[in-house]
Structures are given as structure tokens and as C-alpha cells.
């Protein structure tokens, strides 16, 4: 589809650009929880706005200004926080890539768009360059549209966007040409060059004007509470006032790594696997079953998302039924949260309870409160009193409200670690919780709620973590319409997840946070190899099965 012709009068004025950038910055000044962490550790001060204002005045088009807004938010290195624009334009080449053994390998392709007779390359071949630009340079150029809190996850996102470009996240996507010159290295080592047409869909937006100034409007919450509560139906009455705080998920825009949030795992299920759930995403929230290895019966449950499409009540009922079966019929359990994009904080806690047969500490949230949050937390306390909750519950909500009110009165105050769902951080033992050994599979796309779940089990000594460090998207998030003139929307991280103990890593100061640091596995095991890609993950499955067998046997001694 050709672009609408641009004229100088159609572009935003300099005054409008500055107003939008100030409005965007003001949202982060008021609401962004990890500001000090990003300033002191990452080295980016979101409140030092003058250099960005100066650059805004130098932009030559609305697309250039949109790109500057993207770069500003991307500088936070926060997997939750993105700027997006109201357009559905997308350009794709018909195949996707991801980084396996550090190389951009083809991991899916459409034979409808790329018939084998004309494009004989296959899954496992390497993308070397596109339009004469090496893949390594594309990863660098696309990084700011692909931020995922750590370098590898960001690079993998960028690999996906190399061949699939959405204007909602990449403002200049409509400038993509009609075709691309693609160089592929086959498994034999031979280089082959193809001219592949870009398949373009949707409506591109080249500018946002003209309109007069001023045209101010207040930033508003973009997603309604009803949208978030579509799956969260297990809240107690006294928790409803806080429902808008429970979102811990990374943005999903259709440009994700394979199997992100998918019901089935990225790897083929083990040989001899007896499936129980996992055939219908419409009715089942998990893939589950069991298999035998070395004389042991090993249970398996994949949790694809912390926002179950069937609703949390139905999902928890399924999970409880599976746990009861696993308790009786298995020697140990493997739980897969690889490529889990997160979801509800409450759902994460409820799953952990059903796996932990003793009282344990949930994650705390160091929270940046707003006036509306003071009202919500007050409502929570009043609702608990009206519901006749016990004195210890009331005392917990009172203490939490005092912390919120104190932080609200401070200059950019942040609470101590508090629960967003319960009066206290400690959660009671579940009567029918699983009691046998657990191994949790994680990777660098276990994100947000997918970070929180393994962190909670690891902190409380309940599971052995195997895989790759998680993404490091460590907070709760809200969606906001963040700019008047460019109609940009943004996501804002409101808090820092706080773990039971500080994490010591070589690349960050010791801190009790998940943000950027991620959750580190007890046993490192990387799925992202060509061998796994070409063999359905069989080497990976064999490796985590050995880890599980060893863990079960050691736990029995």
C-alpha cells in the first residue's frame, strides 16, 4: 500500500513535539517505580529531558519524532516499557529468525509466501545479510525497538523484527521497500542470494497533523480495568480495589519469539509421554502429563502464561486436579515456564501456593504510589473491615496503607516491599500442595510474572531452576495514553519486585531485585542451539530429564 503524501503542513509543530515529549516524561516522573535503579545502575536519567527536547527540534518529520520517543523510553532498558502508535501496518518477509549458537537462524517460514521451488532455503539455514547490511548491524539498529531488559533477550527480539516490522513499534516500517535482497548461508556453507518481496498489510501513518495548538488532554489509562479482569476472576471482594495493580506481563504485539505464551512447549514432548492436558487452548490452561526415565515417573506441567485464557478460576481448578494426580502418580515434577510472558501477580502466587506445602514469602513490590492508589488501598482496608476479616488481616492492611501514604508524601517516594494482593508477604501452606521434588525450566523469555514464579519458588527453597537466566522484567505495569498530539501510548513500570535475598551477579550490584538482573538458574541449560532447533529440542529434553532424575534421587537421600 503506498504511503499518503506528506506535506510540511501535515507535520506536528515544534511546539506540539515538545509538549508531547514533556507529557511523556511527566508520566515517567510521576509514575515510574524503578527510576532510581535506572539512573544509578543503568546510567539513564529519564528526568534529564533537555537533550531530548533539543533533539526533538531537529527532527524533520513526524516519523522521526515518533522514533525519538521510542528511543527515549527504550533508554530505560525496561522490558515492560514501550511506546506504541495507533497503526496496524506490518511488513514481513515470510520467514522468522532467532539466535541459535549466536547466529540468526531461520526457525519458521511460510511456504505460501515462499514456495520451495523459488526459495529452497529451510529451517536451520542462517540469515547473513539483508539489503547488503550484515545481520549483526540489523540487530544493533533494531535494538531500541526490541528492549527486553538484558542484552541477549533484546538481541533475540531484534532478530525477530529483522524480517517482520510493525509500525506500532517501528515508526519507519512503512518506508520499507518493495523487496529485500536476502543472503542465506545453507547448512552446506554455500551462500545463496534471494530477492524476496515484502508482504505489507494494514494502514501506515506517516504524520499526525495538521491541528491547532493547544489541544491538551490529560493522560488516561489506556486499557480499562475490565480488559485486565477478563481472565482474573478469582479476586476476593477486598482485593478488587487493587486489581489495576496486578498486571505483570511484557507487551505482546505479534512479533514474538516462537511459542511465546503457547500452550505447547518449544520442544517436542519426551518419548513415551502420556498426555493429560494440552490439546485445546480453548478449554485447557496447561500442557501436562508424565513419562518415565531411569525407573522414575516424572510429571510435567507447562504453564504458558500467567493470564490464562479460560479464566483463573477454571485454570486453578485444572491445576489443582493435575497436582492431586501428580502427588499420587509421580516421583517428581518438571514445570515449564519458558517463553511465559507473565500476567497476574495474584495468579502467580496462587500457583506457587499449590506447589509449596509450607508457609513461604511471596515477592514484595517496592511501589511508587499515586493519589488514586492511596484511595484504592484505603478502599481495600475498608472492604476487609466490612467483610469481617480477622484482626491480623486488618493489621496487615493498615500497615500497608501507612507505607503507601508515607511514600506518597515523599519526593518520588517508593514503599518498602509490600504485597499487592495480601495483608502480609507470607502466604500460608496449601492443604493439598505438591510435596515432592520440583524442577522449573526457565529461559530468557520467562518474563515479568514468568520471572516472579521461579523467583518465588527458588527464594523459598521449593524448586531447582534449570535453563537460562530469565528476562528480568521485574515489576507491575499499567498502560497509558501518553501523548496528546502524536497519539502515542506507553507502558509504565510502577514498582520493583523485591526478592527474599539479594542476588549477587558480576554485571550488577548485589540487590534484591529482578529488574535487569533476572532470575538465575541453579543449573544452566541453553535451549538456543542449532542442534535443538533441528531436532525438536531432543538434546535439551534429555538434559533436563537427567537433571530431574538427579534432583529426585538426591532429594530422597
RODO-2510 file (C-alpha; in nm, 4 decimals, decimal comma):
residues 557
     n   res          X          Y          Z
     1     x     0,0000     0,0000     0,0000
     2     x     0,1535     0,3399    -0,0947
     3     x     0,2055     0,5997     0,1744
     4     x    -0,0184     0,9023     0,1963
     5     x     0,1689     1,2007     0,0560
     6     x     0,3356     1,4101     0,3250
     7     x     0,3298     1,7872     0,3264
     8     x     0,5089     2,0248     0,5588
     9     x     0,1777     2,1490     0,6966
    10     x     0,0750     1,7948     0,7888
    11     x     0,3576     1,7545     1,0374
    12     x     0,3449     1,8330     1,4065
    13     x     0,4741     2,1763     1,5001
    14     x     0,7829     2,2107     1,7170
    15     x     0,5587     2,3300     1,9997
    16     x     0,3479     2,0133     1,9707
    17     x     0,6538     1,7870     1,9662
    18     x     0,7897     1,9481     2,2817
    19     x     0,4503     1,9239     2,4507
    20     x     0,4259     1,5509     2,3727
    21     x     0,7779     1,4777     2,4916
    22     x     0,7223     1,6712     2,8137
    23     x     0,3947     1,4871     2,8679
    24     x     0,5640     1,1519     2,8153
    25     x     0,8453     1,2457     3,0524
    26     x     0,5967     1,3721     3,3093
    27     x     0,4270     1,0333     3,3186
    28     x     0,7598     0,8682     3,3999
    29     x     0,8483     1,1365     3,6556
    30     x     0,5198     1,0778     3,8364
    31     x     0,4667     0,7034     3,7978
    32     x     0,7821     0,5125     3,7070
    33     x     0,8890     0,2972     4,0021
    34     x     1,2434     0,1912     3,9042
    35     x     1,3636     0,5468     3,8201
    36     x     1,6454     0,5496     4,0778
    37     x     1,7600     0,1990     3,9788
    38     x     1,7811     0,3037     3,6142
    39     x     1,9578     0,6292     3,6973
    40     x     2,2145     0,4824     3,9360
    41     x     2,2750     0,1366     3,7846
    42     x     2,1763     0,1533     3,4173
    43     x     2,3028     0,5114     3,3844
    44     x     1,9945     0,6702     3,2264
    45     x     1,8191     0,9653     3,3890
    46     x     1,4691     0,9896     3,2415
    47     x     1,4206     1,3295     3,4076
    48     x     1,7193     1,4890     3,2315
    49     x     1,4936     1,5966     2,9459
    50     x     1,6755     1,8891     2,7830
    51     x     1,8907     1,6811     2,5437
    52     x     1,5748     1,5087     2,4194
    53     x     1,3926     1,8395     2,3741
    54     x     1,6877     1,9672     2,1724
    55     x     1,6828     1,6578     1,9529
    56     x     1,3048     1,6861     1,9058
    57     x     1,3532     2,0284     1,7480
    58     x     1,5916     1,8729     1,4954
    59     x     1,3525     1,6014     1,3751
    60     x     1,2405     1,6526     1,0158
    61     x     0,9158     1,4538     1,0174
    62     x     0,6575     1,3030     1,2477
    63     x     0,8070     0,9603     1,1872
    64     x     1,1454     1,0897     1,3013
    65     x     0,9817     1,2356     1,6126
    66     x     0,7995     0,9079     1,6810
    67     x     1,1351     0,7331     1,6564
    68     x     1,2848     0,9723     1,9112
    69     x     1,0031     0,8940     2,1575
    70     x     1,0732     0,5230     2,1118
    71     x     1,4418     0,5802     2,1826
    72     x     1,3671     0,7833     2,4960
    73     x     1,1623     0,5052     2,6567
    74     x     1,3966     0,2329     2,5260
    75     x     1,6832     0,4024     2,7116
    76     x     1,5273     0,2739     3,0358
    77     x     1,6243    -0,0801     2,9314
    78     x     1,2925    -0,1973     3,0739
    79     x     1,1168    -0,4923     2,9088
    80     x     0,7756    -0,3663     3,0209
    81     x     0,8022    -0,0141     2,8871
    82     x     0,7420     0,0683     2,5218
    83     x     0,5937     0,3484     2,3153
    84     x     0,3425     0,2353     2,0562
    85     x     0,1380     0,4162     1,7932
    86     x    -0,2184     0,3739     1,6589
    87     x    -0,1425     0,1885     1,3361
    88     x    -0,1768    -0,1706     1,2190
    89     x     0,0762    -0,1529     0,9346
    90     x     0,3081    -0,4536     0,9136
    91     x     0,5706    -0,5694     0,6658
    92     x     0,7036    -0,9259     0,6665
    93     x     0,9306    -1,1397     0,4536
    94     x     0,7609    -1,4713     0,5194
    95     x     1,0219    -1,6235     0,7482
    96     x     1,1425    -1,5649     1,1017
    97     x     1,4824    -1,5863     1,2656
    98     x     1,6129    -1,6231     1,6182
    99     x     1,9621    -1,6519     1,7648
   100     x     2,0855    -2,0108     1,7966
   101     x     2,4511    -2,0560     1,8918
   102     x     2,4718    -1,6794     1,8450
   103     x     2,3669    -1,6924     1,4774
   104     x     2,0428    -1,5714     1,3178
   105     x     1,8942    -1,8993     1,2005
   106     x     1,5666    -1,9425     1,0174
   107     x     1,3267    -2,1059     1,2636
   108     x     0,9985    -2,0789     1,0722
   109     x     0,8883    -1,9955     0,7193
   110     x     0,5678    -1,9711     0,5194
   111     x     0,5627    -2,1877     0,2117
   112     x     0,2584    -1,9900     0,0987
   113     x     0,4683    -1,6743     0,0739
   114     x     0,7961    -1,8511    -0,0032
   115     x     0,7316    -2,1561    -0,2253
   116     x     1,0182    -2,4037    -0,2063
   117     x     1,0639    -2,4075    -0,5837
   118     x     1,1783    -2,0427    -0,5740
   119     x     1,3129    -2,0195    -0,2182
   120     x     1,4685    -2,3559    -0,1308
   121     x     1,6317    -2,2474     0,1951
   122     x     1,4985    -2,4255     0,5041
   123     x     1,4714    -2,4055     0,8818
   124     x     1,8225    -2,4111     1,0276
   125     x     1,9827    -2,2052     0,7496
   126     x     2,1489    -1,8782     0,8501
   127     x     2,0446    -1,5252     0,7597
   128     x     2,3726    -1,3486     0,6762
   129     x     2,2594    -1,0096     0,5482
   130     x     1,9561    -0,8138     0,4353
   131     x     1,9827    -0,5385     0,1722
   132     x     2,3602    -0,5557     0,1952
   133     x     2,3628    -0,4922     0,5699
   134     x     2,5017    -0,7715     0,7922
   135     x     2,2640    -0,9239     1,0454
   136     x     2,4836    -0,8038     1,3312
   137     x     2,4234    -0,4453     1,2201
   138     x     2,0481    -0,5054     1,1902
   139     x     2,0459    -0,6348     1,5482
   140     x     2,2128    -0,3122     1,6576
   141     x     1,9779    -0,0895     1,4573
   142     x     1,6644    -0,2683     1,5756
   143     x     1,7668    -0,2961     1,9416
   144     x     1,5756     0,0108     2,0588
   145     x     1,2504    -0,1381     1,9232
   146     x     1,3245    -0,4684     2,0937
   147     x     1,4267    -0,3852     2,4519
   148     x     1,3937    -0,6860     2,6817
   149     x     1,5913    -0,5872     2,9951
   150     x     1,9069    -0,7847     2,9114
   151     x     2,1340    -0,7971     2,6040
   152     x     2,0533    -1,1473     2,4810
   153     x     1,6759    -1,1187     2,5042
   154     x     1,6942    -0,7808     2,3303
   155     x     1,9086    -0,9246     2,0514
   156     x     1,6660    -1,2142     2,0064
   157     x     1,3726    -0,9739     1,9814
   158     x     1,5688    -0,7744     1,7242
   159     x     1,6308    -1,0914     1,5228
   160     x     1,2540    -1,1432     1,5026
   161     x     1,1996    -0,7820     1,3906
   162     x     1,4603    -0,8104     1,1173
   163     x     1,2056    -0,9866     0,8954
   164     x     0,8771    -0,8645     1,0498
   165     x     0,8274    -0,4926     1,1089
   166     x     0,5213    -0,3383     1,2691
   167     x     0,4792     0,0396     1,2607
   168     x     0,3120     0,0357     1,6010
   169     x     0,6605    -0,0297     1,7402
   170     x     0,8931     0,0667     1,4494
   171     x     0,7763     0,4078     1,3236
   172     x     0,9688     0,3929     0,9940
   173     x     0,8339     0,0487     0,8967
   174     x     0,6249     0,1991     0,6087
   175     x     0,9490     0,3208     0,4491
   176     x     1,0428    -0,0428     0,3894
   177     x     1,0980    -0,1088     0,0181
   178     x     0,9010    -0,3403    -0,2062
   179     x     1,1541    -0,6221    -0,1782
   180     x     1,4681    -0,7202     0,0111
   181     x     1,7912    -0,8771    -0,1050
   182     x     1,8487    -1,1620     0,1370
   183     x     2,1704    -1,3616     0,1698
   184     x     2,1308    -1,7065     0,3245
   185     x     2,4064    -1,9459     0,4285
   186     x     2,2873    -2,3009     0,3767
   187     x     2,3846    -2,5852     0,6096
   188     x     2,6441    -2,6857     0,3496
   189     x     2,8162    -2,3478     0,3915
   190     x     2,7093    -2,2205     0,0481
   191     x     2,5844    -1,8605     0,0252
   192     x     2,2650    -1,8002    -0,1732
   193     x     2,1040    -1,4662    -0,2570
   194     x     1,7289    -1,4188    -0,2942
   195     x     1,5094    -1,1230    -0,3804
   196     x     1,2078    -1,1568    -0,1518
   197     x     0,9036    -0,9255    -0,1703
   198     x     0,7858    -0,7627     0,1496
   199     x     0,4256    -0,8570     0,2229
   200     x     0,2580    -0,5433     0,3566
   201     x    -0,0728    -0,5237     0,5400
   202     x    -0,2622    -0,2583     0,7333
   203     x    -0,2690     0,1197     0,7132
   204     x     0,0537     0,3216     0,7541
   205     x     0,0501     0,6502     0,9429
   206     x     0,3079     0,8956     0,8036
   207     x     0,2087     1,2024     1,0095
   208     x    -0,0248     1,3255     1,2856
   209     x    -0,1244     1,6756     1,1777
   210     x    -0,2339     1,9267     1,0948
   211     x    -0,4106     2,0564     1,4028
   212     x    -0,4012     2,3796     1,6002
   213     x    -0,2334     2,4258     1,9354
   214     x    -0,3134     2,3956     2,2167
   215     x    -0,5152     2,0758     2,2235
   216     x    -0,4299     1,9459     2,5656
   217     x    -0,5862     1,6429     2,7209
   218     x    -0,4939     1,4557     3,0335
   219     x    -0,3130     1,1248     3,0077
   220     x    -0,5545     0,8440     3,0694
   221     x    -0,5278     0,4774     3,1459
   222     x    -0,5474     0,3176     2,8004
   223     x    -0,6614    -0,0298     2,8910
   224     x    -0,9731    -0,0472     3,1004
   225     x    -0,9829    -0,2458     3,4198
   226     x    -1,2358    -0,4738     3,2533
   227     x    -0,9759    -0,5689     2,9887
   228     x    -0,7317    -0,6863     3,2532
   229     x    -1,0002    -0,8569     3,4605
   230     x    -1,1183    -1,0616     3,1609
   231     x    -0,9097    -1,3531     3,2896
   232     x    -0,8709    -1,2521     3,6559
   233     x    -1,1892    -1,3800     3,8166
   234     x    -1,0576    -1,5222     4,1440
   235     x    -1,0236    -1,1960     4,3364
   236     x    -1,1776    -1,1642     4,6794
   237     x    -1,4050    -0,8600     4,7367
   238     x    -1,1416    -0,6790     4,9420
   239     x    -0,8841    -0,7273     4,6642
   240     x    -1,0915    -0,5722     4,3851
   241     x    -0,9816    -0,2114     4,4547
   242     x    -0,6244    -0,3195     4,3765
   243     x    -0,6985    -0,5183     4,0607
   244     x    -0,5461    -0,2498     3,8363
   245     x    -0,2089    -0,3084     4,0059
   246     x    -0,1816    -0,6818     3,9370
   247     x    -0,0556    -0,6796     3,5775
   248     x     0,2964    -0,8234     3,5498
   249     x     0,3354    -0,9002     3,1791
   250     x     0,5509    -0,7868     2,8897
   251     x     0,3846    -0,6314     2,5827
   252     x     0,2636    -0,8741     2,3167
   253     x     0,2483    -0,7320     1,9655
   254     x     0,2553    -1,0324     1,7342
   255     x     0,6312    -1,0052     1,6861
   256     x     0,7448    -1,2553     1,9435
   257     x     0,9804    -1,5492     1,9559
   258     x     0,8298    -1,8848     1,8637
   259     x     0,5879    -2,0356     2,1182
   260     x     0,5746    -1,7271     2,3385
   261     x     0,2690    -1,7860     2,5573
   262     x     0,1850    -2,1019     2,3611
   263     x     0,0088    -2,3975     2,5197
   264     x     0,2685    -2,6485     2,3965
   265     x     0,6387    -2,6154     2,4846
   266     x     0,9000    -2,5111     2,2287
   267     x     1,0479    -2,8633     2,2439
   268     x     0,8848    -3,1923     2,1458
   269     x     0,7462    -3,3791     2,4438
   270     x     0,9643    -3,6658     2,5701
   271     x     0,9424    -4,0107     2,4161
   272     x     0,6709    -4,2156     2,5850
   273     x     0,4987    -3,9037     2,7190
   274     x     0,1427    -3,9723     2,8322
   275     x    -0,0503    -3,6510     2,7814
   276     x    -0,3296    -3,5394     3,0133
   277     x    -0,3872    -3,1760     2,9135
   278     x    -0,2623    -2,9706     2,6226
   279     x    -0,4769    -3,0454     2,3191
   280     x    -0,7090    -2,7436     2,3273
   281     x    -0,6125    -2,3871     2,4151
   282     x    -0,9839    -2,3023     2,4241
   283     x    -1,0525    -2,5270     2,7226
   284     x    -0,7135    -2,6104     2,8776
   285     x    -0,4699    -2,3769     3,0511
   286     x    -0,1763    -2,6199     3,0675
   287     x     0,0050    -2,8980     2,8897
   288     x     0,0527    -3,1808     3,1368
   289     x     0,1341    -3,5480     3,1561
   290     x     0,4068    -3,7861     3,2637
   291     x     0,6850    -4,0108     3,1360
   292     x     0,9380    -4,2498     3,2835
   293     x     1,3150    -4,2225     3,2987
   294     x     1,5679    -4,4334     3,4874
   295     x     1,2906    -4,6098     3,6756
   296     x     1,1265    -4,2854     3,7910
   297     x     0,7910    -4,1472     3,6850
   298     x     0,8300    -3,7778     3,6102
   299     x     0,5368    -3,5390     3,5927
   300     x     0,5376    -3,2438     3,3546
   301     x     0,3266    -2,9258     3,3507
   302     x     0,3741    -2,6346     3,1130
   303     x     0,2391    -2,3003     3,2360
   304     x     0,2251    -2,0977     2,9133
   305     x     0,1087    -1,7660     3,0589
   306     x     0,0076    -1,6043     3,3837
   307     x    -0,3059    -1,4732     3,2049
   308     x    -0,4983    -1,7958     3,1362
   309     x    -0,7460    -1,7535     2,8551
   310     x    -1,0014    -1,9762     3,0279
   311     x    -1,0030    -1,7551     3,3415
   312     x    -0,8121    -1,8005     3,6633
   313     x    -1,0840    -1,9885     3,8491
   314     x    -1,1086    -2,2572     3,5817
   315     x    -0,7302    -2,2638     3,5399
   316     x    -0,6696    -2,3073     3,9128
   317     x    -0,9226    -2,5896     3,9249
   318     x    -0,7346    -2,7647     3,6426
   319     x    -0,4020    -2,7034     3,8155
   320     x    -0,5282    -2,8428     4,1459
   321     x    -0,6585    -3,1543     3,9723
   322     x    -0,3253    -3,2056     3,7995
   323     x    -0,1327    -3,1540     4,1248
   324     x    -0,3503    -3,4090     4,3052
   325     x    -0,2833    -3,6600     4,0274
   326     x     0,0902    -3,5790     4,0225
   327     x     0,1152    -3,6193     4,4003
   328     x    -0,0133    -3,9754     4,3785
   329     x     0,1393    -4,0859     4,0491
   330     x     0,4832    -3,9233     4,0123
   331     x     0,8210    -3,9191     4,1859
   332     x     0,8918    -3,5592     4,0929
   333     x     0,7624    -3,2758     3,8770
   334     x     0,9011    -3,0605     3,5954
   335     x     0,7294    -2,7247     3,5433
   336     x     0,7976    -2,5380     3,2199
   337     x     0,7682    -2,1567     3,2266
   338     x     0,9975    -2,0962     2,9297
   339     x     0,8624    -1,8228     2,6980
   340     x     0,5978    -1,7312     2,9552
   341     x     0,5183    -1,3583     2,9056
   342     x     0,3649    -1,3142     3,2508
   343     x     0,0249    -1,1893     3,3628
   344     x    -0,1463    -1,1674     3,7008
   345     x     0,0535    -1,1258     4,0213
   346     x    -0,2261    -1,2961     4,2154
   347     x    -0,2317    -1,5948     3,9790
   348     x     0,1446    -1,6385     4,0213
   349     x     0,1014    -1,6501     4,3988
   350     x    -0,1886    -1,8943     4,3762
   351     x     0,0134    -2,1330     4,1595
   352     x     0,3085    -2,1142     4,3994
   353     x     0,0818    -2,1920     4,6941
   354     x    -0,0311    -2,5148     4,5274
   355     x     0,3303    -2,6217     4,4949
   356     x     0,4542    -2,5287     4,8431
   357     x     0,3469    -2,7341     5,1471
   358     x     0,4656    -2,4770     5,3997
   359     x     0,4361    -2,1057     5,4734
   360     x     0,6527    -1,9038     5,2352
   361     x     0,7399    -1,5456     5,1447
   362     x     0,5891    -1,4084     4,8253
   363     x     0,7615    -1,1387     4,6238
   364     x     0,7298    -0,7877     4,7579
   365     x     0,6797    -0,4801     4,5419
   366     x     0,8572    -0,1517     4,6105
   367     x     0,5810     0,0649     4,4783
   368     x     0,5599     0,4223     4,3504
   369     x     0,2108     0,5336     4,4671
   370     x    -0,0295     0,7826     4,3121
   371     x    -0,3253     0,9580     4,4729
   372     x    -0,5552     0,7006     4,3147
   373     x    -0,3523     0,4253     4,4831
   374     x    -0,3936     0,5840     4,8248
   375     x    -0,7669     0,5759     4,7593
   376     x    -0,7528     0,2136     4,6347
   377     x    -0,5512     0,0895     4,9310
   378     x    -0,7868     0,2717     5,1670
   379     x    -1,0795     0,1027     4,9911
   380     x    -0,9080    -0,2324     5,0325
   381     x    -0,8763    -0,1764     5,4068
   382     x    -1,2384    -0,0640     5,4354
   383     x    -1,3583    -0,3620     5,2293
   384     x    -1,1641    -0,6012     5,4514
   385     x    -1,3188    -0,4444     5,7611
   386     x    -1,6671    -0,4646     5,6093
   387     x    -1,6087    -0,8288     5,5200
   388     x    -1,5280    -0,9054     5,8846
   389     x    -1,1708    -1,0163     5,8156
   390     x    -0,9626    -1,1278     6,1191
   391     x    -0,7634    -0,8766     6,3217
   392     x    -0,4285    -0,9925     6,1776
   393     x    -0,5613    -0,9261     5,8254
   394     x    -0,6826    -0,5797     5,9201
   395     x    -0,3476    -0,5047     6,0879
   396     x    -0,1646    -0,6056     5,7720
   397     x    -0,3733    -0,3804     5,5508
   398     x    -0,3294    -0,0935     5,7974
   399     x     0,0483    -0,1345     5,7901
   400     x     0,0478    -0,1496     5,4115
   401     x    -0,1641     0,1675     5,3866
   402     x     0,0725     0,3529     5,6220
   403     x     0,3635     0,2567     5,3960
   404     x     0,1722     0,3777     5,0874
   405     x     0,0748     0,7084     5,2487
   406     x     0,4302     0,7687     5,3711
   407     x     0,5777     0,7051     5,0259
   408     x     0,3166     0,9268     4,8625
   409     x     0,4183     1,2204     5,0837
   410     x     0,7878     1,1825     4,9952
   411     x     0,9697     1,3292     4,6943
   412     x     0,9397     1,0428     4,4434
   413     x     0,8820     0,8128     4,7376
   414     x     0,8694     0,4368     4,6994
   415     x     0,7321     0,1933     4,9535
   416     x     0,9194    -0,0879     5,1137
   417     x     0,8441    -0,4373     4,9825
   418     x     0,4690    -0,4856     5,0172
   419     x     0,2174    -0,7338     4,8834
   420     x    -0,0223    -0,6158     4,6139
   421     x    -0,2673    -0,8966     4,6964
   422     x    -0,2441    -0,9898     5,0654
   423     x    -0,2097    -0,8135     5,4019
   424     x     0,1391    -0,9612     5,4545
   425     x     0,4117    -1,1083     5,2331
   426     x     0,3953    -1,4528     5,3950
   427     x     0,1474    -1,6914     5,2322
   428     x     0,0072    -1,9935     5,4162
   429     x     0,0659    -2,3558     5,3214
   430     x    -0,1898    -2,5027     5,0824
   431     x    -0,3589    -2,8129     5,2312
   432     x    -0,3160    -3,0286     4,9186
   433     x     0,0072    -2,8783     4,7846
   434     x     0,2543    -3,0939     4,5923
   435     x     0,5234    -3,2229     4,8296
   436     x     0,7730    -3,3967     4,6008
   437     x     1,0824    -3,2562     4,4232
   438     x     1,0292    -2,9902     4,1548
   439     x     1,2455    -2,8691     3,8663
   440     x     1,1398    -2,5439     3,6955
   441     x     1,2515    -2,4769     3,3369
   442     x     1,3278    -2,1102     3,2641
   443     x     1,4751    -1,9104     2,9782
   444     x     1,5397    -1,5521     2,8752
   445     x     1,1756    -1,5113     2,7695
   446     x     1,0371    -1,6132     3,1078
   447     x     0,9240    -1,2589     3,1732
   448     x     0,7550    -1,0474     3,4398
   449     x     0,5096    -1,2904     3,6023
   450     x     0,7253    -1,5520     3,4309
   451     x     1,0196    -1,4063     3,6268
   452     x     0,8219    -1,3907     3,9507
   453     x     0,7092    -1,7540     3,9567
   454     x     1,0565    -1,9170     3,9518
   455     x     1,1961    -1,6449     4,1793
   456     x     0,9357    -1,7230     4,4465
   457     x     0,9986    -2,0974     4,4352
   458     x     1,3763    -2,0520     4,4319
   459     x     1,3707    -1,7999     4,7182
   460     x     1,1800    -2,0431     4,9373
   461     x     1,3894    -2,3494     4,8556
   462     x     1,0999    -2,5199     4,6829
   463     x     1,2408    -2,5912     4,3361
   464     x     1,5607    -2,6400     4,1417
   465     x     1,5776    -2,3990     3,8460
   466     x     1,7243    -2,5256     3,5189
   467     x     1,7687    -2,3354     3,1952
   468     x     1,8816    -1,9832     3,1119
   469     x     1,8541    -1,6616     3,3140
   470     x     1,5078    -1,5079     3,2927
   471     x     1,4356    -1,1817     3,1148
   472     x     1,4486    -0,9509     3,4165
   473     x     1,1155    -0,7708     3,3750
   474     x     1,0728    -0,7099     3,7443
   475     x     0,7675    -0,5032     3,8295
   476     x     0,3987    -0,4417     3,7737
   477     x     0,2848    -0,2321     3,4791
   478     x    -0,0009    -0,0152     3,3517
   479     x    -0,0878     0,1074     3,0004
   480     x    -0,1374     0,4790     2,9451
   481     x    -0,2254     0,7017     2,6509
   482     x     0,0818     0,9153     2,6887
   483     x     0,0925     1,1910     2,4248
   484     x    -0,1735     1,4330     2,3031
   485     x    -0,0612     1,5153     1,9507
   486     x     0,1163     1,2002     1,8317
   487     x    -0,1468     0,9786     1,9987
   488     x     0,1320     0,7623     2,1386
   489     x     0,0626     0,5110     2,4117
   490     x     0,3136     0,3912     2,6654
   491     x     0,3505     0,1257     2,9337
   492     x     0,4890     0,2284     3,2700
   493     x     0,6518     0,0037     3,5302
   494     x     0,5171     0,1096     3,8673
   495     x     0,7326    -0,0953     4,1029
   496     x     1,0365    -0,3114     4,1633
   497     x     0,9842    -0,6766     4,2543
   498     x     1,1722    -0,7432     4,5785
   499     x     1,3131    -1,0917     4,6488
   500     x     1,3765    -1,2599     4,9814
   501     x     1,7551    -1,2194     4,9476
   502     x     1,9852    -1,0020     4,7341
   503     x     2,1169    -1,1556     4,4129
   504     x     2,4913    -1,1344     4,3556
   505     x     2,5946    -1,1158     3,9891
   506     x     2,9070    -0,9977     3,8069
   507     x     2,7187    -0,7383     3,5997
   508     x     2,5021    -0,5617     3,8615
   509     x     2,5454    -0,4565     4,2246
   510     x     2,4042    -0,7002     4,4781
   511     x     2,0323    -0,6229     4,5034
   512     x     1,7055    -0,7975     4,5937
   513     x     1,5574    -0,7044     4,2551
   514     x     1,4597    -0,8942     3,9414
   515     x     1,4664    -0,5885     3,7131
   516     x     1,7500    -0,6331     3,4591
   517     x     1,9197    -0,8880     3,6876
   518     x     1,6768    -1,1670     3,6036
   519     x     1,6384    -1,4926     3,7935
   520     x     1,9490    -1,7093     3,7641
   521     x     1,9075    -2,0869     3,7244
   522     x     2,0701    -2,3312     3,9628
   523     x     2,1765    -2,5389     3,6613
   524     x     2,2431    -2,3553     3,3349
   525     x     2,0984    -2,5224     3,0267
   526     x     2,0530    -2,3321     2,7000
   527     x     1,7858    -2,4334     2,4508
   528     x     1,9104    -2,1873     2,1870
   529     x     2,1378    -2,4161     1,9853
   530     x     2,1082    -2,5332     1,6259
   531     x     2,1093    -2,8914     1,7477
   532     x     1,7915    -2,8274     1,9463
   533     x     1,6305    -2,6337     1,6596
   534     x     1,6859    -2,9151     1,4114
   535     x     1,5939    -3,1999     1,6467
   536     x     1,2801    -3,0761     1,8210
   537     x     1,4778    -2,9932     2,1348
   538     x     1,5673    -3,3572     2,1990
   539     x     1,9154    -3,2790     2,3449
   540     x     1,7510    -3,0216     2,5740
   541     x     1,4823    -3,2684     2,6849
   542     x     1,7416    -3,5371     2,7551
   543     x     1,9462    -3,2900     2,9581
   544     x     1,6625    -3,1598     3,1760
   545     x     1,5398    -3,5150     3,2285
   546     x     1,8833    -3,6102     3,3679
   547     x     1,8733    -3,3020     3,5900
   548     x     1,5295    -3,4001     3,7189
   549     x     1,6303    -3,7606     3,7842
   550     x     1,9405    -3,6471     3,9780
   551     x     1,7356    -3,3952     4,1761
   552     x     1,4715    -3,6536     4,2684
   553     x     1,7330    -3,9059     4,3805
   554     x     1,9299    -3,6501     4,5837
   555     x     1,6104    -3,5259     4,7498
   556     x     1,5302    -3,8837     4,8562
   557     x     1,8624    -3,9209     5,0405
***
